[in-house]
């Protein structure tokens, strides 16, 4: 028998998946060098990461037990990255954004998918 997710929790996880997949679309066939040279692309990916971080913070705030039971979501890292982009916008290291977008976010999307499918 599958567990049922609260509608708000399901929505937040779906947001993580949506914005993470948008990053994948933005970066399809893009090299790190091209990413770093394209300010519009950097801006788009930073926006997506900010949205993911906001959804992650919502999960941590409203469903802390769920967050604790699903450490593979790494929600604290996502919300911290959002805060760094939003509040420290003036000196964000775009190489770190690239790594987050190409390594951490795909893992997060996979984990969020897993949670949604289990419900």
TIZA-272620 format. One line per 5 residues: number of its first residue (from 1); their letters; for each residue x, y, z of N, C-alpha, C. Coordinates in Angstrom, 1 decimal, always signed. Each point is the difference from the previous one (the first is absolute). Example, Ala and Ser with C-alpha at 12.3 -4.5 7.8 and 13.67 -1.06 7.14 Angstrom:
! TIZA-272620
1> AS> +13.2/-5.7/+7.8/-0.9/+1.2/+0.0/+0.9/+1.2/+0.0 | -0.4/+1.1/-0.7/+0.9/+1.1/+0.0/-0.8/+1.1/+0.8
//
This chain:
! TIZA-272620
1> XXXXX> +0.8/-1.2/+0.0/-0.8/+1.2/+0.0/+0.9/+1.3/+0.0 | -0.3/+0.9/-0.9/+0.7/+1.2/-0.1/-0.4/+1.0/+1.1 | +1.0/+0.8/+0.5/-0.3/+1.1/+0.9/-0.6/+1.1/-0.9 | -0.8/+0.8/+0.6/-0.6/+1.2/-0.7/+0.7/+1.2/+0.5 | +0.5/+0.8/-0.9/+0.6/+1.3/+0.3/-1.1/+1.1/+0.2
6> XXXXX> +0.2/+0.9/+0.9/-0.8/+1.2/+0.2/+0.1/+0.7/-1.3 | -1.1/+0.7/-0.4/-0.1/+0.7/-1.3/+1.1/+1.1/-0.1 | +0.2/+0.7/+1.1/+1.1/+1.0/-0.1/+1.4/-0.5/-0.1 | +0.2/-1.1/+0.7/+1.3/-0.7/-0.1/+0.2/-0.5/-1.5 | -1.0/-0.7/-0.5/+0.1/-0.4/-1.4/+0.2/+1.1/-0.9
11> XXXXX> -0.6/+1.1/+0.2/+0.2/+1.2/-0.9/+1.4/+0.5/+0.1 | +0.6/+0.1/+1.2/+1.4/+0.4/+0.2/+0.9/-0.9/-0.7 | -0.2/-1.3/+0.2/+0.9/-1.0/-0.7/-0.1/+0.1/-1.5 | -1.2/+0.2/-0.5/-0.3/+0.2/-1.4/+0.7/+1.2/-0.5 | +0.0/+1.1/+0.8/+0.8/+1.2/-0.4/+1.5/-0.3/-0.2
16> XXXXX> +0.5/-0.7/+1.0/+1.4/-0.4/-0.1/+0.3/-0.7/-1.3 | -0.8/-1.0/-0.3/+0.1/-0.7/-1.3/-0.1/+0.9/-1.2 | -1.0/+0.8/+0.0/-0.3/+0.9/-1.2/+1.2/+0.9/-0.2 | +0.5/+0.7/+1.0/+1.1/+1.0/-0.2/+1.3/-0.7/-0.3 | +0.2/-1.2/+0.7/+1.2/-0.8/-0.3/+0.0/-0.5/-1.5
21> XXXXX> -1.1/-0.4/-0.5/-0.1/-0.4/-1.4/+0.2/+1.2/-0.9 | -0.5/+1.1/+0.4/+0.3/+1.2/-0.8/+1.5/+0.3/-0.2 | +0.7/-0.2/+1.1/+1.5/+0.2/+0.0/+0.5/-1.0/-1.0 | -0.4/-1.3/+0.0/+0.4/-1.0/-0.9/-0.2/+0.5/-1.5 | -1.2/+0.5/-0.2/-0.3/+0.5/-1.4/+0.9/+1.2/-0.3
26> XXXXX> +0.2/+0.9/+0.9/+0.9/+1.2/-0.3/+1.4/-0.5/-0.3 | +0.5/-1.0/+0.6/+1.4/-0.5/-0.1/+0.2/-1.1/-1.0 | -1.1/-0.4/-0.6/+0.2/-1.1/-1.0/+1.0/+0.3/-1.0 | +1.0/-0.8/-0.2/+1.1/+0.2/-1.0/+0.9/+1.3/+0.3 | +0.0/+0.5/+1.2/+0.7/+1.2/+0.3/+1.3/-0.4/+0.8
31> XXXXX> +1.1/+0.5/-0.4/+1.3/-0.3/+0.7/+0.1/+1.1/+1.2 | +0.9/-0.3/+0.9/+0.2/+0.9/+1.1/+0.5/+1.3/-0.5 | +0.9/+0.0/-1.0/+0.6/+1.2/-0.6/-1.1/+0.9/-0.6 | -0.9/-0.7/-0.7/-1.1/+0.8/-0.7/-0.9/+0.6/+1.1 | -0.3/-0.8/+1.0/-0.9/+0.4/+1.1/+0.6/+1.3/+0.7
36> XXXXX> +1.3/-0.1/+0.3/+0.7/+1.1/+0.7/+0.0/+1.3/-0.9 | +0.0/-0.2/-1.3/+0.1/+1.2/-0.9/-1.4/+0.6/-0.3 | -1.0/-0.7/+0.4/-1.4/+0.4/-0.4/-0.8/+0.5/+1.2 | +0.1/+1.3/+0.2/-0.7/+0.6/+1.2/-1.5/-0.3/+0.1 | -0.7/+0.0/-1.1/-1.4/-0.3/+0.0/-0.2/-1.4/+0.5
41> XXXXX> +0.8/-0.9/-0.4/-0.1/-1.4/+0.4/+0.3/-0.2/+1.5 | +1.0/+0.7/+0.4/+0.3/+0.0/+1.5/-1.1/+0.6/+0.8 | -0.6/+1.1/-0.5/-1.2/+0.6/+0.7/-1.1/-1.0/+0.0 | -0.3/-0.7/-1.1/-1.1/-0.9/+0.0/+0.2/-1.2/+1.0 | +1.2/-0.5/+0.0/+0.3/-1.1/+0.9/-0.1/+0.4/+1.5
46> XXXXX> +0.6/+1.2/+0.2/-0.1/+0.6/+1.4/-1.5/+0.1/+0.4 | -0.8/+0.5/-0.9/-1.4/+0.1/+0.4/-0.6/-1.3/+0.3 | +0.2/-1.0/-0.8/-0.5/-1.4/+0.3/+0.5/-0.5/+1.3 | +1.3/+0.2/+0.3/+0.5/-0.5/+1.3/-0.6/+0.8/+1.1 | -0.3/+1.2/-0.2/-0.7/+0.8/+1.1/-1.4/-0.5/+0.2
51> XXXXX> -0.7/-0.4/-1.0/-1.3/-0.6/+0.1/+0.0/-1.3/+0.7 | +1.0/-0.8/-0.3/+0.2/-1.3/+0.7/+0.3/+0.2/+1.4 | +0.9/+0.9/+0.3/+0.3/+0.3/+1.4/-1.2/+0.5/+0.8 | -0.8/+0.8/-0.6/-1.3/+0.5/+0.7/-0.9/-1.2/+0.3 | -0.1/-0.9/-1.0/-0.9/-1.2/+0.3/+0.6/-0.9/+1.1
56> XXXXX> +1.4/-0.1/-0.1/+0.6/-0.8/+1.0/-0.1/+0.6/+1.4 | +0.0/+1.3/+0.1/-0.2/+0.7/+1.3/-1.4/-0.2/+0.5 | -0.9/+0.0/-0.9/-1.4/-0.3/+0.3/-0.2/-1.4/+0.6 | +0.6/-1.0/-0.6/-0.1/-1.3/+0.5/+0.6/-0.1/+1.4 | +1.2/+0.6/+0.2/+0.7/-0.1/+1.3/-0.8/+0.7/+1.1
61> XXXXX> -0.7/+1.1/-0.4/-0.7/+0.8/+1.0/-1.4/-0.6/+0.3 | -0.7/-0.5/-1.0/-1.3/-0.5/+0.2/-0.1/-1.5/+0.3 | +1.0/-0.8/-0.4/+0.0/-1.5/+0.1/+1.3/-0.4/+0.5 | +0.5/+0.4/+1.2/+1.3/-0.3/+0.5/+0.2/-1.5/+0.2 | -1.0/-0.7/+0.4/+0.2/-1.5/+0.1/+0.2/-0.6/-1.3
66> XXXXX> -0.7/+0.4/-1.0/+0.3/-0.6/-1.4/+1.4/+0.4/-0.4 | +0.4/+1.2/+0.2/+1.4/+0.4/-0.4/+1.0/-0.9/+0.7 | -0.2/-0.2/+1.3/+0.9/-0.8/+0.8/+0.1/-1.4/-0.5 | -1.2/-0.6/-0.4/+0.0/-1.4/-0.5/+0.5/-0.1/-1.4 | +0.3/+1.1/-0.7/+0.5/-0.1/-1.4/+1.2/+0.8/-0.1
71> XXXXX> +1.1/-0.4/+0.6/+1.2/+0.8/+0.0/+0.7/+0.1/-1.5 | -0.4/-1.0/-0.8/+0.5/+0.0/-1.4/-0.5/+1.2/-0.8 | -1.0/+0.7/+0.5/-0.5/+1.2/-0.7/+0.9/+1.2/+0.3 | +0.8/-0.1/+1.0/+1.0/+1.1/+0.3/-0.7/+1.4/+0.0 | -1.1/+0.1/+0.6/-0.8/+1.3/+0.0/+0.7/+1.2/+0.5
76> XXXXX> +0.8/-0.3/+1.1/+0.8/+1.1/+0.6/+1.0/+0.6/-1.0 | +0.6/-0.8/-0.8/+1.0/+0.5/-1.0/-0.8/+0.8/-1.1 | -1.1/-0.5/-0.4/-0.8/+0.8/-1.0/-0.4/+1.3/+0.5 | -0.5/+0.1/+1.2/-0.5/+1.3/+0.5/+1.2/+0.9/+0.3 | +1.1/-0.6/+0.4/+1.2/+0.9/+0.2/+0.5/+0.5/-1.3
81> XXXXX> +0.0/-0.8/-1.1/+0.4/+0.5/-1.3/-0.9/+1.1/-0.5 | -1.3/-0.1/+0.3/-0.9/+1.1/-0.4/+0.3/+1.2/+0.7 | +0.3/-0.1/+1.3/+0.3/+1.2/+0.8/+1.3/+0.7/-0.5 | +1.0/-0.9/-0.3/+1.2/+0.6/-0.5/-0.2/+0.7/-1.3 | -0.8/-0.5/-0.9/-0.2/+0.7/-1.3/-0.8/+1.2/+0.2
86> XXXXX> -1.0/+0.0/+0.8/-0.9/+1.2/+0.2/+0.7/+1.1/+0.9 | +0.6/-0.4/+1.0/+0.6/+1.0/+0.9/+1.4/+0.3/-0.3 | +0.7/-0.9/-0.7/+1.4/+0.3/-0.3/+0.2/+0.1/-1.5 | -1.0/+0.5/-0.7/+0.0/+0.0/-1.4/+1.2/+0.7/-0.6 | +0.6/+0.9/+0.7/+1.0/+0.9/-0.5/+1.4/-0.8/-0.2
91> XXXXX> +0.1/-1.2/+0.6/+1.3/-0.7/-0.2/-0.3/-1.5/+0.0 | -1.0/-0.5/-0.7/-0.3/-1.4/-0.1/+1.1/-0.6/-1.0 | +0.6/-1.1/+0.4/+0.9/-0.7/-0.8/-0.8/-0.9/-1.0 | +0.1/+0.4/-1.3/-0.8/-0.7/-1.0/+0.5/-1.4/-0.2 | +1.2/-0.3/+0.3/+0.5/-1.4/+0.0/-0.7/-0.9/+1.0
96> XXXXX> -0.3/+0.6/+1.2/-0.7/-0.8/+1.0/-1.5/-0.1/-0.5 | -0.5/+1.0/-0.6/-1.4/-0.2/-0.6/+0.0/-1.1/-1.0 | +1.0/+0.0/-0.9/+0.1/-1.1/-1.0/+0.0/-1.4/+0.7 | +0.9/-0.1/+1.0/+0.0/-1.3/+0.7/-1.3/-0.4/+0.6 | -0.6/+1.0/+0.7/-1.3/-0.3/+0.6/-1.0/-0.4/-1.1
101> XXXXX> +0.0/+0.7/-1.1/-1.0/-0.3/-1.1/+0.2/-1.3/-0.7 | +1.3/-0.4/+0.0/+0.3/-1.2/-0.8/+0.2/-1.3/+0.9 | +0.2/+0.2/+1.3/+0.3/-1.1/+0.8/-1.1/-0.1/+1.1 | -0.1/+1.0/+0.8/-0.9/+0.0/+1.2/-1.5/+0.0/-0.4 | -0.4/+0.9/-0.9/-1.4/+0.1/-0.4/-0.5/-1.3/-0.6
106> XXXXX> +0.7/-0.6/-1.0/-0.5/-1.3/-0.5/-0.3/-1.0/+1.1 | +0.9/-0.1/+0.9/-0.1/-0.9/+1.1/-1.3/+0.3/+0.9 | -0.2/+1.3/+0.2/-1.1/+0.5/+0.8/-1.3/-0.3/-0.8 | +0.0/+0.2/-1.3/-1.2/-0.3/-0.8/-0.4/-1.5/+0.1 | +1.1/-0.8/-0.1/-0.2/-1.5/+0.0/-0.6/-0.4/+1.4
111> XXXXX> +0.5/+0.6/+1.1/-0.5/-0.3/+1.3/-1.4/+0.5/+0.2 | -0.4/+1.2/-0.5/-1.3/+0.5/+0.1/-1.0/-0.8/-0.8 | +0.4/-0.5/-1.2/-0.8/-0.9/-0.8/-0.3/-1.2/+0.8 | +1.0/-0.6/+0.6/-0.1/-1.2/+0.8/-1.1/+0.2/+1.1 | +0.1/+1.1/+0.7/-1.0/+0.3/+1.0/-1.4/+0.1/-0.5
116> XXXX> -0.2/+0.7/-1.2/-1.3/+0.1/-0.6/-0.5/-1.3/-0.5 | +0.9/-0.8/-0.6/-0.5/-1.3/-0.5/-0.4/-1.0/+1.2 | +0.7/+0.2/+1.1/-0.3/-0.9/+1.2/-1.4/+0.3/+0.6 | -0.5/+1.2/-0.3/-1.3/+0.4/+0.6/-1.2/-0.4/-0.8
//
